[in-house]
Amino acid sequence: MKLILSSIANGCRCGKLTEVGRNASKSLDIPGCLLYTRTGSAPHLTHDTLSLIEGVPEPVHLTLCTLAEHHEVLEEYKEGIGKFIGMPDSVLYCSLHDPASPCPSGYNTNKAVSVWGGSGRIELTLSKFMAIQEAFKPDWYQCMADGEPLPPGVSRKRVKKSVDRTLGFLDDCLKVHQNSEVLKNTEIIGVIEGGDILEERLRSVRETIKRPVGGFLLDGFQGADMPNDLKLNLISSVTGELPEDKPRLIHGVGKPDEVLECISRGVDLFEGFFPYQVSEQGRALTFNFKYKMDPETEEKSLVIPFHQTQDEQLTSTYTTMTVEQCEENHTHSTLERNGCGDNEISNKASGSEGKMAAFTIDLKREQFRADFSPLLEDCSCYCCKNHTRAYLYHLLVTNELLAGVLLMIHNLHHYFGFFQSIRGALRDDKLQQLKELITKQKV
């Protein structure tokens, strides 16, 4: 696997990963995201419905917590998980945990890590973990790591133990990996731990880069426990120490504004779980990522004059919206102020539903009962071309399974389009314009 960077500007890396995959036949554009899966398939979607989505990325994200209990089946199958799940030509990345399902802490030891599947806790020793990798035959896999979420203010001793354990796991995994004929064409990804302590983060980086790994995973930044400024400073410090010729992944970051901040700090690849989180809440992604506006769209863009006070805070958002979008957002903000919000819906994975609402519409709201417009007027996805907001509202309030299918089609299409826009903005030297556009849409 080789990383060819076409540009590095203000910390942002744009380029292509070549010779990717077990046959070294694939190439990937960066920055990019992975196709998020649960038990080896995109949530709510079959292969036929997944094929309706434009721009599906080559890398597929597999999680051990949803697949480890099927280990014996894959051992008997002998042909790897790619063929087993019907994705033999995809680039498969296997991580320990599912970013959309936080796991309990306190179960890792010096000899094993724990993941949580459908039947409960699964303890993974080194021998079992490496046997799973040999049965799965992924293209990349995350090494074992003590990467459970560490609460703010946790002791330095606990953070140091996390780094020491992870480095020890990496050395043990490498010994087995280098002697495995099955894994000789597979890349092992080193994990950077260290909690919220800069010294431990830097120690983790400096020790990990001494090992023969194919890339680096920035772990422990998921969730809302760590202050945003501290998180971004730590990411900058970590990427500043990493070699430029290997890819950097990050776990647990999916919101558009956070993605752009991480890209500005040298991160290359992201998990694609955010569209799934949004879909599970009955929401559709509607944020604008078109940093190039055509003259006709610009003429329609305006600022709706509202009374002062709270509405002043929303004015910057409306400057990039059409009349219809402004009216909808104003209705949404009025409902929130009148106590008609969606606080009863929990976002267990990130605890940031209020922030997530800035980039979405909630299709369970009564206002969409008779709204016969598509989710987005200019969206070319199957859902928007064939169905209306009112139909999605009906499917959601009647608990029809088709709601999840249509929302995932739209949300994945929109999210993959966002990453295409990021790459275009980097090529055009317009990333700052894109960041400003996204920032205006935050509540």
DRENFI-452681 format. One record per residue: residue in one letter; x, y, z of N, C-alpha, C in turn. Coordinates in steps of 0.1 Angstrom, whole numbers, padded with zeros to 4 digits, always signed. Example, Ala and Ser with C-alpha at 12.3 -4.5 7.8 and 13.67 -1.06 7.14 Angstrom:
BEGIN
a+0132-0057+0078+0123-0045+0078+0132-0033+0078s+0128-0022+0071+0137-0011+0071+0129+0000+0079
***
This chain:
BEGIN
m+0008-0012+0000+0000+0000+0000+0009+0012+0000k+0006+0021-0009+0014+0034-0011+0005+0046-0010l+0009+0056-0003+0002+0069-0003+0009+0079-0011i+0002+0084-0021+0007+0095-0030-0001+0107-0027l+0006+0117-0021-0001+0130-0018+0001+0140-0029s-0011+0145-0034-0010+0155-0044-0008+0169-0039s-0013+0171-0026-0011+0184-0020-0012+0183-0005i-0005+0191+0002-0006+0193+0017-0007+0208+0019a-0019+0213+0023-0021+0227+0025-0028+0230+0038n-0021+0238+0047-0027+0241+0060-0031+0229+0068g-0023+0218+0067-0025+0206+0074-0034+0196+0067c-0041+0200+0056-0050+0191+0049-0042+0183+0039r-0045+0170+0038-0038+0161+0029-0048+0156+0018c-0044+0158+0006-0052+0153-0005-0044+0144-0014g-0049+0133-0017-0041+0123-0025-0048+0110-0028k-0040+0100-0030-0046+0087-0033-0037+0076-0027l-0045+0066-0021-0038+0054-0017-0038+0044-0028t-0027+0039-0032-0026+0030-0043-0021+0016-0038e-0022+0006-0047-0018-0008-0044-0025-0012-0031v-0038-0009-0030-0046-0013-0018-0053-0026-0020g-0054-0034-0009-0061-0047-0010-0051-0058-0011r-0056-0070-0009-0048-0082-0008-0041-0085-0022n-0047-0080-0032-0041-0082-0046-0034-0069-0051a-0034-0058-0042-0028-0046-0045-0034-0040-0058s-0047-0042-0060-0053-0038-0073-0062-0026-0071k-0064-0021-0059-0073-0010-0057-0066+0003-0054s-0073+0014-0056-0068+0027-0052-0079+0035-0045l-0076+0043-0036-0086+0051-0028-0082+0065-0027d-0092+0074-0029-0090+0088-0028-0091+0092-0013i-0082+0101-0009-0083+0107+0005-0083+0122+0004p-0091+0128+0013-0098+0123+0024-0110+0115+0020g-0114+0105+0028-0125+0097+0024-0131+0090+0036c-0142+0083+0034-0148+0076+0045-0150+0061+0041l-0153+0053+0051-0156+0039+0049-0171+0036+0048l-0175+0025+0042-0188+0021+0042-0191+0013+0055y-0199+0019+0064-0202+0013+0077-0211+0001+0075t-0208-0010+0082-0216-0022+0082-0218-0028+0096r-0229-0035+0097-0232-0043+0110-0234-0058+0105t-0226-0067+0112-0226-0081+0108-0224-0082+0093g-0215-0073+0087-0211-0075+0074-0220-0069+0063s-0230-0062+0066-0239-0056+0056-0242-0042+0061a-0245-0033+0051-0249-0019+0054-0263-0020+0061p-0265-0014+0072-0277-0015+0080-0289-0011+0071h-0300-0020+0072-0313-0018+0065-0312-0021+0050l-0300-0023+0044-0299-0024+0030-0294-0038+0025t-0299-0043+0014-0294-0055+0007-0284-0050-0003h-0277-0059-0010-0268-0056-0020-0274-0048-0031d-0287-0052-0035-0294-0046-0045-0297-0031-0042t-0302-0029-0030-0305-0015-0026-0292-0007-0024l-0282-0013-0020-0269-0006-0019-0264-0001-0032s-0267-0009-0042-0262-0006-0056-0269+0006-0062l-0281+0011-0055-0288+0022-0060-0281+0035-0056i-0271+0034-0047-0264+0046-0041-0252+0049-0049e-0250+0062-0053-0239+0067-0060-0227+0069-0051g-0215+0066-0056-0203+0070-0048-0200+0062-0036v-0205+0049-0036-0202+0040-0024-0187+0038-0024p-0180+0041-0012-0165+0040-0012-0161+0025-0012e-0149+0023-0017-0143+0010-0018-0141+0003-0004p-0136+0011+0006-0133+0005+0019-0146+0001+0027v-0147-0011+0032-0159-0015+0039-0154-0017+0054h-0162-0012+0063-0158-0012+0077-0165-0024+0084l-0158-0034+0089-0163-0045+0096-0159-0043+0111t-0168-0047+0120-0166-0046+0134-0166-0059+0141l-0156-0062+0149-0155-0075+0156-0167-0077+0166c-0172-0066+0172-0182-0068+0181-0195-0074+0175t-0197-0072+0162-0209-0078+0155-0205-0091+0148l-0193-0094+0147-0189-0106+0139-0181-0116+0146a-0175-0113+0158-0167-0123+0165-0174-0136+0168e-0187-0135+0171-0194-0147+0175-0196-0157+0163h-0193-0152+0151-0194-0160+0139-0181-0165+0134h-0171-0164+0143-0157-0168+0140-0156-0183+0135e-0163-0192+0142-0161-0206+0139-0167-0209+0125v-0178-0202+0122-0184-0204+0108-0174-0200+0097l-0168-0188+0099-0158-0183+0090-0146-0192+0089e-0142-0198+0100-0131-0208+0100-0134-0220+0091e-0146-0225+0092-0150-0236+0084-0152-0232+0069y-0156-0220+0067-0158-0215+0053-0145-0214+0045k-0135-0209+0052-0121-0209+0047-0118-0199+0036e-0128-0192+0031-0126-0183+0019-0126-0169+0023g-0127-0165+0036-0127-0152+0040-0140-0145+0041i-0141-0135+0049-0154-0128+0051-0159-0120+0039g-0150-0116+0030-0154-0108+0019-0163-0116+0010k-0159-0128+0006-0168-0136-0002-0180-0140+0006f-0179-0143+0019-0190-0147+0027-0201-0137+0027i-0198-0124+0028-0208-0114+0029-0212-0108+0015g-0206-0114+0005-0210-0109-0009-0203-0097-0013m-0191-0094-0007-0183-0083-0011-0168-0087-0014p-0167-0096-0023-0153-0102-0025-0143-0092-0031d-0148-0081-0037-0139-0072-0044-0137-0059-0036s-0143-0058-0024-0142-0046-0016-0129-0047-0008v-0124-0035-0003-0113-0034+0006-0119-0034+0020l-0115-0044+0028-0121-0047+0041-0112-0042+0052y-0118-0034+0061-0111-0029+0073-0118-0035+0085c-0111-0041+0094-0117-0047+0106-0113-0040+0118s-0122-0035+0126-0119-0028+0138-0125-0036+0150l-0121-0032+0162-0126-0040+0174-0141-0036+0177h-0144-0023+0178-0156-0019+0183-0165-0012+0172d-0178-0012+0175-0188-0005+0166-0189+0009+0171p-0186+0019+0162-0187+0033+0167-0201+0038+0170a-0211+0030+0165-0225+0034+0168-0230+0028+0181s-0223+0019+0187-0227+0012+0199-0216+0012+0210p-0216+0022+0218-0206+0023+0229-0206+0011+0238c-0193+0007+0241-0192-0005+0250-0189-0002+0264p-0192-0010+0273-0189-0007+0287-0174-0007+0289s-0169+0000+0299-0155+0000+0302-0152-0009+0314g-0139-0011+0316-0134-0019+0328-0132-0033+0326y-0132-0038+0313-0131-0053+0311-0119-0057+0304n-0110-0047+0300-0097-0051+0294-0087-0054+0304t-0078-0063+0300-0067-0067+0309-0054-0067+0301n-0043-0071+0308-0030-0071+0301-0030-0082+0290k-0039-0092+0291-0038-0103+0282-0050-0104+0273a-0060-0096+0275-0072-0098+0266-0080-0084+0266v-0088-0083+0255-0097-0072+0254-0111-0077+0252s-0121-0070+0255-0135-0074+0254-0142-0066+0244v-0151-0073+0236-0160-0067+0227-0174-0072+0231w-0184-0065+0227-0198-0068+0231-0207-0071+0219g-0211-0083+0218-0219-0087+0206-0233-0090+0211g-0241-0096+0202-0255-0098+0205-0257-0107+0216s-0248-0116+0219-0250-0125+0230-0242-0121+0243g-0237-0109+0243-0230-0104+0255-0215-0102+0252r-0207-0103+0263-0193-0100+0263-0185-0111+0256i-0176-0108+0248-0167-0117+0241-0153-0113+0245e-0146-0122+0252-0132-0119+0256-0123-0124+0245l-0114-0115+0240-0105-0118+0229-0090-0118+0235t-0085-0130+0236-0071-0132+0238-0063-0130+0225l-0050-0129+0226-0042-0127+0214-0044-0138+0204s-0044-0151+0209-0046-0162+0200-0059-0162+0193k-0070-0158+0201-0083-0158+0195-0084-0146+0185f-0079-0135+0189-0080-0123+0180-0073-0126+0167m-0061-0132+0167-0053-0134+0155-0060-0145+0147a-0066-0155+0154-0073-0166+0146-0085-0160+0139i-0092-0150+0145-0103-0144+0138-0098-0136+0126q-0087-0129+0127-0081-0122+0115-0078-0132+0104e-0072-0143+0107-0068-0153+0097-0081-0159+0091a-0092-0161+0099-0104-0166+0093-0111-0155+0084f-0111-0143+0088-0117-0132+0081-0110-0128+0068k-0096-0128+0069-0088-0124+0058-0091-0110+0053p-0091-0100+0062-0093-0086+0058-0081-0080+0051d-0083-0069+0045-0072-0062+0039-0064-0054+0049w-0071-0048+0058-0065-0040+0069-0072-0045+0082y-0065-0045+0093-0072-0047+0106-0065-0039+0117q-0073-0034+0126-0068-0027+0138-0062-0037+0147c-0050-0034+0152-0044-0044+0162-0052-0043+0175m-0050-0052+0184-0057-0052+0197-0052-0039+0204a-0061-0034+0212-0058-0021+0219-0067-0020+0231d-0062-0013+0241-0069-0010+0253-0076+0004+0250g-0086+0004+0242-0092+0016+0237-0105+0019+0242e-0109+0014+0254-0122+0017+0260-0122+0032+0263p-0134+0038+0263-0135+0053+0266-0131+0056+0280l-0122+0065+0281-0117+0069+0294-0124+0082+0298p-0130+0083+0310-0137+0095+0314-0128+0107+0316p-0133+0119+0315-0124+0131+0318-0119+0130+0332g-0107+0134+0334-0101+0134+0347-0096+0121+0352v-0096+0111+0344-0091+0097+0348-0076+0099+0351s-0071+0091+0360-0058+0092+0365-0047+0090+0354r-0036+0096+0355-0025+0095+0346-0021+0080+0346k-0021+0073+0357-0017+0059+0358-0026+0051+0349r-0039+0053+0349-0048+0045+0340-0045+0048+0325v-0043+0061+0322-0039+0064+0308-0026+0058+0304k-0016+0058+0313-0003+0052+0310-0005+0037+0308k-0014+0031+0316-0016+0016+0314-0022+0013+0301s-0031+0022+0296-0038+0020+0283-0027+0021+0272v-0018+0030+0273-0008+0031+0262+0001+0019+0263d+0006+0015+0275+0015+0004+0276+0008-0009+0271r-0004-0011+0275-0011-0023+0270-0012-0024+0255t-0016-0012+0249-0018-0012+0235-0005-0014+0228l+0006-0009+0232+0019-0012+0226+0023-0026+0228g+0020-0032+0239+0023-0046+0241+0015-0055+0232f+0002-0051+0231-0007-0059+0221-0001-0058+0207l+0003-0046+0203+0008-0044+0190+0020-0053+0187d+0030-0053+0197+0041-0062+0195+0037-0077+0194d+0028-0081+0202+0023-0095+0202+0016-0098+0188c+0008-0089+0184+0001-0091+0171+0011-0091+0159l+0021-0083+0160+0031-0082+0149+0039-0095+0148k+0042-0101+0160+0049-0114+0159+0041-0125+0152v+0028-0126+0156+0020-0136+0149+0017-0132+0134h+0015-0119+0132+0012-0114+0118+0024-0118+0109q+0036-0115+0113+0047-0117+0104+0050-0131+0102n+0045-0140+0110+0047-0155+0108+0035-0162+0102s+0025-0154+0098+0013-0159+0092+0013-0159+0077e+0012-0170+0071+0011-0171+0056-0002-0165+0051v-0012-0166+0059-0026-0161+0055-0026-0146+0055l-0019-0140+0064-0019-0125+0066-0008-0118+0059k+0000-0125+0050+0012-0118+0045+0008-0106+0036n-0004-0106+0030-0008-0095+0022-0017-0085+0029t-0018-0087+0042-0028-0078+0050-0020-0068+0058e-0025-0056+0059-0019-0045+0066-0025-0045+0080i-0016-0043+0090-0020-0041+0104-0019-0026+0107i-0029-0021+0114-0030-0007+0117-0027-0005+0132g-0017+0003+0134-0013+0007+0148-0022+0017+0154v-0025+0015+0167-0035+0023+0174-0028+0033+0183i-0032+0046+0182-0027+0056+0191-0036+0059+0202e-0032+0056+0214-0041+0059+0226-0034+0070+0234g-0039+0073+0246-0034+0083+0255-0044+0092+0261g-0057+0089+0259-0067+0097+0266-0066+0112+0263d-0067+0120+0274-0066+0135+0272-0053+0140+0277i-0043+0132+0278-0030+0136+0283-0020+0137+0271l-0015+0148+0268-0007+0151+0257+0006+0142+0257e+0013+0142+0269+0025+0134+0269+0023+0119+0266e+0012+0114+0270+0009+0099+0268+0006+0097+0253r-0002+0107+0247-0005+0106+0233+0008+0106+0225l+0017+0115+0228+0030+0116+0220+0039+0104+0223r+0038+0098+0235+0046+0086+0237+0040+0075+0229s+0027+0074+0228+0021+0064+0220+0024+0065+0206v+0024+0077+0200+0028+0079+0186+0042+0075+0184r+0051+0080+0192+0066+0078+0189+0070+0064+0190e+0063+0056+0199+0066+0042+0200+0059+0034+0188t+0047+0038+0185+0040+0031+0174+0047+0032+0160i+0052+0044+0157+0059+0046+0144+0072+0038+0143k+0077+0033+0154+0089+0025+0153+0085+0011+0148r+0073+0007+0148+0068-0006+0144+0064-0006+0130p+0065-0018+0123+0062-0019+0109+0047-0020+0106v+0040-0009+0108+0025-0009+0106+0022-0003+0093g+0010-0006+0087+0006+0000+0075-0001+0013+0075g-0005+0017+0087-0012+0030+0089-0015+0032+0104f-0021+0043+0107-0023+0046+0121-0038+0050+0124l-0043+0045+0136-0056+0048+0140-0056+0057+0152l-0062+0068+0151-0064+0077+0163-0076+0073+0170d-0074+0068+0182-0085+0062+0190-0088+0070+0202g-0100+0069+0208-0103+0076+0221-0108+0090+0219f-0112+0094+0207-0117+0107+0205-0132+0107+0203q-0139+0095+0204-0153+0094+0202-0160+0099+0214g-0173+0104+0212-0181+0108+0223-0179+0123+0226a-0187+0128+0235-0187+0143+0238-0180+0146+0251d-0174+0136+0258-0168+0138+0271-0156+0147+0271m-0148+0146+0260-0136+0155+0259-0139+0168+0253p-0135+0179+0260-0137+0193+0254-0132+0193+0240n-0140+0200+0231-0136+0201+0217-0122+0207+0214d-0119+0218+0221-0106+0224+0219-0095+0215+0222l-0096+0208+0233-0086+0198+0238-0085+0187+0227k-0096+0182+0223-0096+0171+0213-0088+0175+0200l-0092+0187+0195-0085+0192+0183-0070+0194+0185n-0067+0199+0196-0052+0202+0199-0045+0189+0200l-0051+0178+0206-0044+0165+0207-0043+0159+0193i-0053+0160+0185-0052+0155+0171-0041+0162+0163s-0040+0175+0165-0030+0182+0158-0016+0177+0162s-0014+0175+0175-0001+0171+0181+0002+0157+0176v-0008+0148+0175-0005+0135+0171-0002+0134+0156t-0010+0140+0148-0007+0140+0133+0006+0147+0130g+0010+0157+0138+0023+0163+0136+0035+0154+0137e+0033+0143+0145+0044+0134+0147+0044+0122+0138l+0033+0120+0131+0031+0108+0122+0039+0110+0109p+0044+0099+0103+0050+0100+0090+0040+0103+0079e+0044+0110+0069+0035+0115+0059+0031+0104+0049d+0038+0093+0048+0036+0083+0038+0027+0072+0042k+0020+0073+0053+0010+0063+0057-0003+0069+0061p-0014+0062+0058-0027+0068+0061-0030+0069+0076r-0039+0079+0079-0043+0081+0093-0059+0080+0093l-0063+0071+0102-0078+0069+0104-0081+0075+0117i-0094+0078+0119-0099+0082+0132-0112+0075+0135h-0114+0071+0148-0126+0065+0152-0136+0074+0159g-0149+0073+0156-0159+0080+0164-0161+0094+0160v-0156+0099+0148-0159+0112+0144-0167+0111+0131g-0179+0118+0130-0187+0117+0119-0195+0129+0115k-0197+0138+0124-0205+0150+0121-0197+0159+0111p-0204+0165+0102-0197+0172+0091-0187+0183+0096d-0191+0191+0106-0181+0201+0111-0169+0195+0117e-0171+0184+0125-0160+0177+0131-0150+0170+0121v-0157+0165+0110-0149+0159+0100-0139+0169+0094l-0145+0181+0090-0136+0191+0084-0125+0196+0093e-0128+0197+0106-0118+0201+0116-0107+0191+0116c-0110+0178+0116-0100+0167+0116-0092+0167+0103i-0099+0169+0092-0091+0170+0079-0081+0181+0079s-0085+0192+0085-0076+0204+0086-0064+0201+0095r-0065+0190+0103-0054+0186+0111-0047+0173+0107g-0049+0169+0094-0042+0159+0088-0047+0145+0089v-0060+0143+0092-0067+0130+0092-0071+0127+0078d-0070+0114+0074-0073+0109+0061-0086+0102+0059l-0089+0093+0068-0101+0084+0067-0110+0084+0079f-0123+0083+0076-0133+0083+0087-0142+0071+0086e-0148+0067+0097-0158+0057+0097-0171+0063+0091g-0180+0055+0085-0192+0061+0079-0204+0058+0087f-0203+0058+0100-0215+0054+0108-0225+0066+0110f-0221+0078+0107-0230+0090+0110-0243+0089+0102p-0244+0085+0089-0257+0083+0083-0266+0073+0090y-0260+0063+0095-0268+0053+0102-0274+0059+0115q-0266+0066+0123-0271+0072+0135-0283+0081+0132v-0281+0089+0121-0292+0099+0117-0304+0091+0113s-0303+0081+0105-0314+0073+0101-0322+0066+0112e-0314+0062+0122-0321+0055+0134-0329+0065+0142q-0327+0078+0140-0335+0088+0147-0346+0093+0139g-0348+0087+0127-0359+0092+0118-0355+0105+0111r-0343+0108+0110-0338+0121+0104-0332+0119+0090a-0332+0129+0082-0326+0129+0069-0315+0140+0069l-0304+0137+0063-0293+0147+0061-0297+0157+0051t-0296+0170+0054-0301+0180+0045-0291+0192+0044f-0279+0190+0050-0269+0201+0051-0264+0204+0037n-0261+0217+0034-0256+0221+0022-0240+0220+0022f-0235+0213+0012-0220+0212+0011-0215+0217-0003k-0224+0224-0010-0220+0229-0023-0213+0243-0022y-0200+0242-0021-0193+0255-0019-0192+0263-0032k-0195+0257-0043-0197+0264-0056-0212+0266-0058m-0217+0278-0058-0231+0280-0060-0233+0286-0074d-0243+0281-0082-0245+0287-0095-0253+0300-0093p-0253+0308-0103-0259+0321-0102-0274+0321-0099e-0281+0310-0104-0295+0309-0102-0298+0306-0087t-0289+0298-0081-0291+0294-0067-0288+0307-0058e-0277+0314-0062-0274+0326-0055-0285+0336-0054e-0292+0337-0065-0303+0347-0066-0314+0343-0056k-0316+0330-0054-0327+0326-0045-0323+0327-0030s-0309+0328-0027-0305+0328-0014-0307+0342-0008l-0312+0342+0005-0315+0354+0011-0314+0353+0026v-0316+0364+0033-0317+0364+0048-0331+0367+0051i-0338+0359+0058-0352+0362+0063-0351+0371+0075p-0357+0383+0075-0356+0392+0086-0365+0387+0097f-0360+0383+0108-0368+0379+0120-0366+0389+0131h-0374+0388+0141-0372+0397+0153-0358+0393+0159q-0353+0402+0167-0340+0400+0173-0341+0389+0184t-0332+0389+0193-0331+0378+0204-0325+0365+0198q-0332+0354+0200-0327+0341+0196-0326+0340+0181d-0334+0346+0174-0334+0345+0159-0321+0351+0153e-0315+0361+0160-0303+0366+0155-0292+0356+0154q-0292+0346+0163-0282+0335+0163-0283+0327+0150l-0295+0327+0144-0297+0318+0132-0295+0325+0119t-0293+0338+0119-0293+0346+0107-0282+0341+0098s-0270+0338+0103-0259+0334+0094-0262+0321+0087t-0270+0312+0093-0274+0300+0087-0282+0302+0075y-0291+0312+0075-0301+0314+0064-0295+0320+0052t-0283+0326+0054-0277+0333+0042-0273+0323+0031t-0272+0310+0034-0269+0301+0023-0281+0292+0020m-0293+0295+0024-0305+0287+0022-0315+0293+0013t-0323+0285+0006-0333+0290-0002-0345+0294+0007v-0355+0301+0001-0366+0306+0009-0373+0294+0016e-0375+0283+0009-0382+0272+0015-0374+0266+0027q-0361+0265+0025-0353+0260+0036-0353+0269+0048c-0353+0282+0045-0353+0292+0056-0366+0291+0064e-0377+0290+0057-0390+0289+0064-0391+0276+0072e-0385+0265+0067-0385+0253+0074-0377+0253+0087n-0365+0259+0085-0356+0261+0097-0362+0270+0108h-0369+0280+0103-0376+0289+0113-0387+0282+0120t-0395+0274+0113-0405+0266+0120-0399+0257+0130h-0388+0250+0126-0381+0241+0135-0376+0248+0148s-0370+0260+0146-0365+0267+0158-0376+0272+0167t-0388+0276+0160-0399+0280+0168-0405+0269+0176l-0405+0257+0170-0410+0245+0178-0401+0242+0189e-0388+0243+0187-0379+0241+0198-0381+0250+0210r-0383+0263+0206-0385+0273+0217-0398+0271+0224n-0408+0265+0217-0421+0262+0223-0422+0249+0231g-0410+0242+0232-0410+0230+0239-0414+0218+0231c-0414+0219+0218-0419+0208+0210-0407+0201+0203g-0396+0200+0209-0384+0194+0204-0384+0179+0205d-0373+0173+0201-0372+0158+0201-0363+0153+0212n-0364+0159+0223-0354+0155+0234-0357+0141+0239e-0369+0135+0235-0371+0121+0240-0363+0111+0232i-0358+0115+0220-0350+0106+0212-0335+0107+0216s-0330+0096+0221-0316+0097+0226-0306+0093+0215n-0295+0100+0215-0284+0096+0206-0273+0089+0215k-0275+0077+0218-0267+0070+0227-0252+0070+0224a-0249+0069+0211-0235+0068+0207-0227+0080+0209s-0233+0092+0208-0225+0104+0209-0230+0114+0218g-0243+0113+0223-0248+0123+0232-0249+0137+0226s-0251+0138+0213-0250+0151+0206-0262+0154+0197e-0274+0149+0201-0285+0150+0192-0288+0165+0188g-0287+0174+0198-0289+0188+0195-0280+0193+0184k-0268+0189+0185-0258+0194+0175-0261+0187+0161m-0265+0174+0162-0268+0167+0150-0280+0173+0142a-0290+0178+0150-0302+0184+0144-0298+0195+0134a-0287+0201+0136-0283+0213+0128-0281+0208+0113f-0278+0196+0111-0275+0191+0097-0286+0182+0092t-0298+0181+0099-0308+0172+0095-0322+0178+0096i-0332+0171+0091-0346+0174+0094-0352+0161+0101d-0360+0164+0110-0367+0153+0118-0380+0150+0111l-0381+0139+0104-0393+0135+0096-0404+0130+0104k-0403+0129+0117-0414+0125+0125-0422+0137+0130r-0418+0149+0126-0426+0161+0130-0439+0162+0122e-0449+0167+0129-0462+0168+0123-0462+0177+0110q-0453+0186+0110-0452+0195+0098-0450+0188+0085f-0445+0176+0085-0442+0169+0073-0453+0159+0069r-0464+0159+0076-0475+0150+0073-0481+0153+0059a-0481+0166+0055-0487+0169+0042-0476+0176+0033d-0464+0173+0035-0453+0179+0028-0449+0169+0016f-0453+0173+0004-0451+0163-0007-0439+0167-0016s-0430+0174-0010-0417+0176-0016-0407+0166-0013p-0397+0164-0021-0386+0154-0018-0378+0159-0005l-0370+0150+0000-0362+0153+0012-0353+0165+0008l-0347+0165-0004-0339+0176-0009-0343+0178-0023e-0346+0190-0027-0350+0193-0041-0340+0189-0051d-0327+0191-0049-0317+0189-0059-0310+0176-0057c-0315+0167-0048-0308+0154-0046-0312+0144-0056s-0302+0136-0061-0304+0127-0072-0306+0112-0066c-0307+0110-0053-0308+0097-0048-0322+0091-0051y-0322+0078-0050-0335+0070-0053-0346+0075-0045c-0344+0077-0032-0355+0082-0023-0360+0095-0027c-0352+0105-0030-0357+0118-0033-0363+0119-0047k-0359+0110-0056-0365+0110-0070-0379+0103-0070n-0381+0094-0060-0393+0086-0060-0403+0088-0049h-0399+0095-0038-0407+0096-0026-0407+0110-0020t-0416+0112-0011-0418+0125-0005-0416+0125+0010r-0415+0137+0015-0413+0138+0030-0426+0133+0037a-0437+0135+0031-0450+0130+0037-0450+0115+0038y-0445+0108+0027-0444+0094+0027-0434+0089+0038l-0423+0095+0039-0413+0091+0050-0420+0093+0063y-0427+0104+0065-0434+0107+0078-0443+0095+0081h-0451+0091+0071-0461+0080+0073-0454+0067+0077l-0443+0064+0070-0435+0052+0073-0430+0052+0087l-0425+0063+0091-0419+0064+0105-0429+0063+0116v-0440+0070+0114-0450+0070+0125-0458+0057+0126t-0457+0049+0115-0464+0036+0115-0453+0025+0117n-0441+0029+0119-0430+0019+0122-0428+0009+0111e-0429+0014+0099-0426+0005+0087-0411+0004+0085l-0407-0009+0082-0392-0011+0080-0387-0004+0068l-0396-0001+0058-0391+0006+0046-0386+0020+0049a-0390+0026+0061-0385+0039+0065-0369+0039+0066g-0364+0029+0073-0350+0027+0075-0343+0025+0061v-0349+0018+0052-0342+0015+0039-0341+0028+0032l-0352+0036+0031-0352+0048+0023-0343+0059+0029l-0343+0060+0042-0335+0070+0049-0320+0066+0047m-0317+0054+0048-0303+0050+0046-0298+0052+0032i-0307+0050+0022-0303+0053+0008-0300+0068+0007h-0309+0076+0012-0306+0091+0010-0294+0095+0019n-0294+0091+0031-0283+0096+0040-0269+0092+0036l-0268+0079+0031-0255+0075+0026-0251+0082+0013h-0261+0084+0004-0258+0092-0008-0253+0106-0005h-0260+0112+0005-0257+0126+0008-0243+0126+0015y-0240+0117+0023-0227+0117+0031-0216+0114+0022f-0217+0105+0013-0207+0102+0003-0204+0114-0006g-0215+0121-0010-0214+0133-0018-0206+0144-0010f-0208+0145+0003-0201+0154+0011-0186+0152+0010f-0182+0139+0011-0167+0137+0010-0162+0140-0004q-0170+0137-0015-0166+0141-0028-0164+0157-0029s-0173+0164-0022-0172+0178-0022-0159+0183-0014i-0156+0176-0004-0144+0179+0004-0131+0178-0005r-0131+0167-0012-0119+0165-0021-0119+0175-0032g-0131+0179-0038-0131+0189-0048-0127+0203-0042a-0131+0206-0030-0127+0218-0023-0112+0219-0021l-0106+0208-0018-0091+0207-0016-0084+0210-0029r-0089+0203-0040-0083+0205-0053-0085+0220-0058d-0096+0226-0054-0099+0240-0059-0093+0250-0049d-0087+0246-0038-0082+0255-0028-0094+0263-0022k-0105+0256-0019-0117+0262-0014-0122+0256-0001l-0113+0249+0006-0118+0242+0018-0123+0252+0028q-0117+0263+0029-0121+0273+0039-0136+0278+0036q-0139+0279+0023-0153+0283+0020-0162+0272+0024l-0158+0259+0022-0167+0248+0026-0169+0248+0041k-0158+0250+0048-0159+0250+0063-0168+0261+0068e-0167+0273+0062-0176+0284+0066-0191+0281+0062l-0193+0274+0051-0207+0270+0047-0212+0260+0057i-0204+0250+0061-0209+0240+0071-0211+0247+0085t-0202+0255+0089-0203+0262+0102-0216+0270+0103k-0219+0277+0092-0232+0285+0093-0244+0277+0095q-0243+0264+0093-0255+0255+0094-0256+0248+0108k-0246+0251+0116-0246+0246+0130-0256+0255+0138v-0263+0248+0147-0272+0255+0156-0264+0261+0168
***
